[in-house]
Amino acid sequence: PAEFRSLHGIVNKHMDSLSHVPNRPDRSLGIYYLSNSHSPLNVYLSRDSSNVLIKDRAYRWLKQGALYGNYGSFLIARHPSAYAHYFLLENLANYWHPSVEFLGRYHVVNSSTLDPVAINWFHFNDTDANTYPTDLRIEVINMLPTVFTISNIIFLLGYITLIVSQRYSILSPPMRKILVGIFIFWGSNLIFSVFASVVVLRYQVFPMILFYSFGILLLSYTWQSRLNNQKKK
């Protein structure tokens, strides 16, 4: 369609350039097309003259939201198998083991000074980025993606065990509603994360705590109920 031709030309040229790069910056799902100044979306934004009077870059980016959204929907509709293969399947794998992203570092940028926005927000007196460890990596954070995987497994195992053991029906109505709500939240989080989001650990901290807690409760309840039934026999 005519409304996409200018953008599509930039995208095709960019894809051709990336095919000659040994290590493609978009080889893994992330925010490359959103944040990198050389990505086709940002190149189109800088060349677009329809919003030349808008000086604020963030607002200009928001103004392009409808165009970029429609363009993405057009590509998905034309190439559903490619969308499923290169995005959905990879994102599904990322959901079960999300990237720690920048949470694994004490300081995001490799610099000894802080950005002005951080200084103003925290009311610091100087620009020095002081850290106690010499190694800026936070090793314990690297364990959390595995913890999130375990949390999902525990929750599903607890829920399935409750249903299979036929103990769901003897729960009180409020408890059944709570469990249904938690399960709907689990499914909604999975669907949204896989279909419409870049899956990173910082988005999954609250779900991780929730799923782990309810998973343990469900397994404990089912096991305790089984022990009580055995004692009665």
Secondary structure, 3 states (H helix, E strand, C coil): CHHHHHHHHHHHHHHHHHCCCCCCCCCCCCCHHHHCCCCHHHHHHHHCCCCCCCCCHHHHHHHCHHHHHHHHHHHHHHCHHHHHHHHHHHHHHHHHCCECHHHHECCCCCCCECCHHHHHHHCCCCCECCCCCCCCECHHHHHHHHHHHHHHHHHHHHHHHHHHCCCCCCCCHHHHHHHHHHHHHHHHHHHHHHHHCCCEHHHCHHHHHHHHHHHHHHHHHHHHHHHHHHHHC
